[in-house]
Amino acid sequence: MVTRVTDRDFSSFVRDVRKRAHVATRELSDSAGVSNPYLQGERGVRRPSGAVLRQLALALRMATPIMYLRAGMGHSENGSAMPLAIATDRELTAKQKQTLAEMYEAFCSENERTAGR
């Protein structure tokens, strides 16, 4: 059975993590590189892109795959199921998941940069 993640669920998640981290909305918007009005959408962020999810995860010091999962995205924006596979692997520790996610994101970013040349 597939559970649909609502915009409100994701918005609540972002707000809760931000508050637990003692980060103001303005500070998060600056760190994540998204506009403050967009983040005011914590009350209803609609379908953030993979790039925004990566920036939010980085700003909140979380694993990107967890952010993808909480946003209801089983695949990254390039169609890869890797973020989901990393986040749900029961053999990996939290630190190993974070490290793999960071390596994966670095490889994807590098590929994006070289493709843009």
N, C-alpha and C positions, 0 to 999 in steps of 0.2 A: 504494500500500500504506500503510495506517495503522499507525503504531507506537503501541502502548499504553504509556503511561507508568505505571510502578508507583509505589505509595506510597513504596517504598524508594528509587527513583530520585529522586523529589522530595525526600525527606527528606535523602538524601545531598547533593543540590544545596544545600539550605538550610544544612546543616552546613558544607559546604566554603566557601560564600560567607561565612558567619559567621566561620569561622576565619581566612580570608584577610583579613577586615576587622578581625581582632583584637577581636571583640566577644564577650563572655561570654553564655551562654544567658540568664541573668537580665537582663542589660542589653538584650538583644534583646527579651525578653518585655515589659519595661517600655516600651521605645521603640515596639514594635508594638502595645501594648495588648492582648496576649493573655497568658493565664496561663502561668506557668513550666511546670506539668505538661503543658499543651498542647504547648509547645515541646519538652519532653522527648520528645515524639512525633517530633522530628527523626528518631528511630529508626523512625518509622512514622506520620507525619502523614497522616490520612485525609481526603481530599477537602476541603481548606480552602475556605471561601467566598471569593467575589470580594473582599469587604471585608477578610478576613484577608490575602489575597494582596496587596492594595493596601498594607495596613499593613506587611507584611513587606518589600515592595519599597521603601517609603519609608524604613523603618528601616535597610535594608541599602544604601540609596542606589543602587538599581537601577531600570531602566525597568520599569514595571508590565507592559507586554506581554511582556517576557522572562519575568517571573514566571508569567504566565498560560501561556505556552508550556511552560515547564519543569514546570508542574503538569498539563500535558496538557489544558488548557482552550483550545480554539480560539476560544471566544466568551466574552465577559464575562458576568457573572451576569444582565444584562438581555437576553441573547441576541444582543448585537451582535458582529459579527465584526471590529469596528474594532481591538481590541488585536492580533489576529493580523495584520491587514492592515498595521498600522504596523510591527510587529516584523519582518515578512518582506519589506517593500518594499526592493528592491535599489537604488533611486534615492536613498534618504535616508541621510544620515550618522547615526552613533550619536547625536550631539547633537540632530539634527533629530528623530529618533525619540523621544528623551527628551522634548523640548519638546512634540511633538504628543501624546504619551501623557499628559503633565501637563495639557495643555489639555483633552484629552478627559475625563480623570478629573475635572477641575474642573467641566466642563459637566455630567457625570453627577451629581456631588455636588450641584450647584446644583439640578438637576432633582429629585433626591430630596428636598432640603429644601423646595422649593416645592410638591411633591406632598403632603408631609406636613402642610401647613398646613390 
